């Protein structure tokens, strides 16, 4: 029992020790709130995607309607990302995968779509000291965010819908609870993954596949693959060519957290 002594209360040592232990062991539920919801205002994003395949497919002879339809879906998803970024308050500059790295001048964030051809982007942004988010896992090795071998260091799994949140207190987890989260509207979507270096923070993995990270990130200066150092914040996000439109609120929350965390100063 605490003993009142005038204006002060003396707490016995055993009770104080117990309370202290409870505070130390309790999860930091407010940690995700450190992502600045207004962090997008006035900032610029370079959104890199393929801006030629659809036009070429439409002009091809003979016309391949299935190919055109697929590419229209990809383009619709890319434009949905652009609109969504505008809604957050960003200025967005659209760039083709062939655009030179000088296009990054004045930008606060680079986002690389899954619709790019990896060979055309490669390591173009490897040393760029601007935060970057990539959907395209085929450039993870070029960015030194993972190893270079497909299906071992990075890959794409079919028939996906769920991720497992493994680092719930981190701001990138968007306040979602640890464990399985339903992030897509159907169980038959593709989902990208990578196996990051030891300096990364892993936020979510494919359900039942703890070695396949669906969302992971590097802080500026963190050690990436091959002992390379991250020149700015880096995030790998699981979205595929046709899945942004299919993100459930949980998936949108995770992407929002990724974007706002990336543009926030370390």
C-alpha positions as CSV (number, residue, x, y, z in Angstrom):
1,X,0.0,0.0,0.0
2,X,1.3,3.5,-0.8
3,X,1.8,5.7,2.2
4,X,0.6,9.3,2.0
5,X,3.1,11.8,3.5
6,X,1.9,15.3,3.1
7,X,1.9,16.2,-0.6
8,X,4.1,13.2,-1.6
9,X,3.2,9.5,-1.9
10,X,5.9,6.9,-1.1
11,X,5.6,3.7,-3.2
12,X,7.2,0.6,-1.7
13,X,10.0,-0.8,-3.7
14,X,8.3,-4.1,-4.7
15,X,5.3,-2.3,-6.2
16,X,7.6,0.2,-8.0
17,X,9.6,-2.6,-9.5
18,X,6.5,-4.4,-10.7
19,X,5.1,-1.2,-12.4
20,X,8.5,-0.5,-14.0
21,X,8.7,-4.0,-15.4
22,X,5.2,-3.7,-16.8
23,X,6.0,-0.4,-18.6
24,X,9.2,-1.8,-20.1
25,X,7.5,-5.0,-21.4
26,X,4.4,-3.3,-22.7
27,X,4.2,-3.0,-26.5
28,X,4.7,0.6,-27.9
29,X,1.2,0.9,-29.4
30,X,1.7,4.6,-30.3
31,X,4.9,4.0,-32.3
32,X,3.1,4.0,-35.6
33,X,1.8,7.4,-34.9
34,X,5.3,8.8,-35.5
35,X,4.6,8.6,-39.3
36,X,3.7,12.2,-40.2
37,X,0.3,12.3,-41.8
38,X,1.1,15.7,-43.3
39,X,4.5,14.7,-44.6
40,X,3.4,14.6,-48.2
41,X,2.4,18.2,-48.5
42,X,4.5,20.2,-50.9
43,X,6.8,17.3,-51.7
44,X,7.5,15.8,-55.1
45,X,7.5,12.2,-56.2
46,X,9.1,10.8,-59.4
47,X,6.9,7.9,-60.4
48,X,8.8,5.6,-62.8
49,X,6.7,3.2,-65.0
50,X,6.5,1.8,-68.5
51,X,4.9,4.4,-70.8
52,X,5.5,2.6,-74.2
53,X,4.3,-1.0,-74.2
54,X,0.6,-0.2,-74.2
55,X,1.0,2.3,-77.1
56,X,3.1,-0.2,-79.1
57,X,0.5,-3.0,-78.5
58,X,-2.3,-0.8,-79.7
59,X,-0.4,0.0,-82.9
60,X,0.7,-3.6,-83.6
61,X,-0.4,-5.5,-86.6
62,X,-2.0,-8.0,-86.1
63,X,-3.6,-6.6,-83.0
64,X,-3.5,-8.8,-79.9
65,X,-6.6,-7.9,-77.9
66,X,-5.5,-10.0,-74.9
67,X,-2.1,-8.3,-74.7
68,X,-3.7,-4.8,-75.0
69,X,-6.2,-5.7,-72.2
70,X,-3.4,-6.8,-69.9
71,X,-1.4,-3.6,-70.6
72,X,-4.4,-1.4,-70.1
73,X,-4.9,-3.0,-66.7
74,X,-1.2,-2.3,-65.8
75,X,-1.6,1.3,-67.0
76,X,-4.8,1.8,-65.1
77,X,-3.1,0.6,-61.9
78,X,-0.1,3.0,-62.5
79,X,-2.4,5.9,-63.0
80,X,-4.3,4.9,-59.9
81,X,-1.1,5.1,-57.9
82,X,-0.4,8.6,-59.4
83,X,-3.9,9.8,-58.4
84,X,-3.6,8.3,-55.0
85,X,-0.3,10.2,-54.4
86,X,-1.9,13.4,-55.6
87,X,-4.6,12.7,-53.0
88,X,-2.0,12.5,-50.3
89,X,-0.7,16.0,-51.2
90,X,2.3,15.1,-53.4
91,X,3.3,16.7,-56.6
92,X,3.9,13.8,-59.0
93,X,6.2,13.7,-62.0
94,X,5.6,10.8,-64.3
95,X,8.7,9.3,-65.9
96,X,9.3,6.5,-68.3
97,X,11.7,3.7,-67.4
98,X,14.1,5.0,-70.0
99,X,14.3,8.4,-68.4
100,X,17.8,9.4,-67.3
101,X,18.7,9.6,-63.6
102,X,18.8,13.4,-63.9
103,X,15.0,13.3,-63.8
104,X,15.4,12.8,-60.0
105,X,16.6,16.4,-59.5
106,X,14.4,18.2,-57.1
107,X,12.4,15.1,-56.1
108,X,11.8,14.0,-52.5
109,X,10.9,10.4,-53.3
110,X,11.3,7.9,-56.2
111,X,8.7,5.1,-56.7
112,X,9.5,2.4,-59.3
113,X,6.5,0.6,-60.6
114,X,6.4,-3.2,-61.3
115,X,5.5,-2.4,-64.9
116,X,9.1,-1.4,-65.8
117,X,11.5,-3.6,-67.5
118,X,14.2,-4.3,-64.9
119,X,17.0,-4.2,-67.5
120,X,16.0,-0.6,-68.4
121,X,16.1,0.6,-64.8
122,X,18.8,-1.7,-63.4
123,X,21.1,0.2,-61.0
124,X,20.2,3.6,-62.3
125,X,19.1,4.8,-58.8
126,X,21.5,2.7,-56.8
127,X,23.5,5.7,-55.5
128,X,20.8,8.3,-55.6
129,X,20.6,10.0,-52.2
130,X,16.8,10.3,-52.5
131,X,14.4,7.9,-50.7
132,X,13.1,5.2,-52.9
133,X,10.2,2.6,-52.9
134,X,10.3,-0.2,-55.4
135,X,7.5,-2.5,-56.4
136,X,9.8,-4.1,-59.0
137,X,11.7,-6.9,-57.2
138,X,13.8,-7.7,-60.2
139,X,15.9,-4.6,-59.4
140,X,16.4,-5.4,-55.7
141,X,19.8,-6.9,-56.5
142,X,20.8,-3.9,-58.7
143,X,19.8,-1.6,-55.8
144,X,21.8,-3.8,-53.3
145,X,18.6,-4.3,-51.3
146,X,18.8,-8.1,-51.8
147,X,21.0,-10.6,-53.5
148,X,21.1,-11.1,-57.3
149,X,19.5,-14.5,-57.8
150,X,15.9,-14.8,-58.8
151,X,13.7,-17.3,-56.9
152,X,16.4,-17.4,-54.1
153,X,17.0,-13.8,-53.1
154,X,13.7,-12.4,-54.5
155,X,10.7,-13.6,-56.4
156,X,7.0,-13.5,-57.1
157,X,4.4,-16.0,-55.6
158,X,1.0,-16.7,-57.1
159,X,-2.3,-17.0,-55.3
160,X,-1.6,-14.6,-52.6
161,X,-3.9,-12.4,-50.4
162,X,-2.4,-12.3,-46.9
163,X,0.7,-11.0,-45.3
164,X,2.0,-11.6,-41.8
165,X,2.9,-8.5,-39.8
166,X,6.1,-9.3,-37.9
167,X,7.1,-5.9,-36.7
168,X,3.9,-4.3,-35.5
169,X,5.4,-1.5,-33.4
170,X,7.3,0.0,-36.3
171,X,5.7,3.0,-38.1
172,X,5.8,1.1,-41.4
173,X,3.3,-1.4,-40.0
174,X,0.7,1.4,-40.1
175,X,-0.7,0.5,-36.7
176,X,-1.9,-2.9,-37.8
177,X,-1.8,-5.8,-35.3
178,X,0.9,-8.4,-35.4
179,X,-0.1,-11.6,-37.3
180,X,-2.0,-12.3,-40.5
181,X,-3.6,-9.4,-42.3
182,X,-5.8,-9.5,-45.4
183,X,-4.4,-7.0,-47.8
184,X,-5.8,-7.9,-51.2
185,X,-9.4,-8.4,-52.4
186,X,-8.9,-11.9,-53.9
187,X,-6.7,-14.9,-53.1
188,X,-5.4,-15.3,-56.7
189,X,-3.1,-12.3,-57.0
190,X,0.7,-12.3,-57.4
191,X,2.8,-10.9,-54.6
192,X,6.5,-9.9,-54.8
193,X,9.0,-10.7,-52.1
194,X,12.7,-10.4,-51.3
195,X,15.2,-11.6,-48.8
196,X,16.8,-8.5,-47.4
197,X,20.2,-8.0,-45.8
198,X,20.9,-8.0,-42.1
199,X,20.7,-4.2,-41.9
200,X,17.0,-4.2,-43.0
201,X,13.9,-4.0,-40.9
202,X,11.3,-6.5,-42.1
203,X,7.7,-5.4,-41.6
204,X,5.6,-8.2,-43.3
205,X,6.2,-11.6,-44.8
206,X,4.1,-13.8,-47.1
207,X,1.8,-15.9,-44.9
208,X,3.4,-19.1,-44.0
209,X,6.7,-18.1,-45.6
210,X,8.7,-16.2,-42.9
211,X,11.8,-16.1,-45.1
212,X,10.0,-14.1,-47.9
213,X,9.6,-10.4,-46.9
214,X,6.6,-8.7,-48.5
215,X,7.6,-5.3,-47.0
216,X,11.1,-4.5,-45.8
217,X,13.1,-1.3,-45.6
218,X,16.5,0.2,-44.9
219,X,17.3,3.3,-42.9
220,X,19.7,5.7,-44.5
221,X,23.2,4.4,-43.8
222,X,22.1,0.9,-43.0
223,X,24.1,-2.1,-44.4
224,X,22.4,-3.6,-47.4
225,X,23.4,-6.7,-49.5
226,X,27.1,-7.0,-50.2
227,X,27.9,-4.6,-47.4
228,X,26.6,-1.6,-49.5
229,X,25.3,1.3,-47.5
230,X,21.8,2.7,-48.1
231,X,22.2,6.3,-49.6
232,X,18.7,7.2,-48.3
233,X,15.7,5.3,-47.0
234,X,14.8,2.3,-49.2
235,X,11.5,0.3,-49.2
236,X,10.5,-2.9,-51.0
237,X,6.7,-3.2,-51.3
238,X,4.8,-6.3,-52.5
239,X,2.5,-4.7,-55.1
240,X,2.5,-6.4,-58.6
241,X,1.5,-4.9,-61.9
242,X,-2.3,-5.2,-61.4
243,X,-2.7,-5.2,-57.7
244,X,-2.7,-1.6,-56.5
245,X,-6.4,-1.3,-57.4
246,X,-7.0,-4.6,-55.4
247,X,-5.5,-3.4,-52.2
248,X,-7.9,-3.6,-49.2
249,X,-7.9,-0.8,-46.6
250,X,-5.1,-2.7,-44.8
251,X,-3.0,-2.8,-47.9
252,X,-3.6,0.9,-48.6
253,X,-2.7,1.7,-45.0
254,X,0.6,-0.1,-45.3
255,X,1.4,1.7,-48.6
256,X,0.5,5.0,-47.0
257,X,2.8,4.3,-44.1
258,X,5.6,3.3,-46.5
259,X,5.3,6.5,-48.5
260,X,5.2,8.8,-45.5
261,X,8.0,7.0,-43.7
262,X,10.2,7.2,-46.8
263,X,9.8,11.0,-47.1
264,X,10.3,11.6,-43.4
265,X,13.8,12.7,-42.4
266,X,15.6,10.0,-40.4
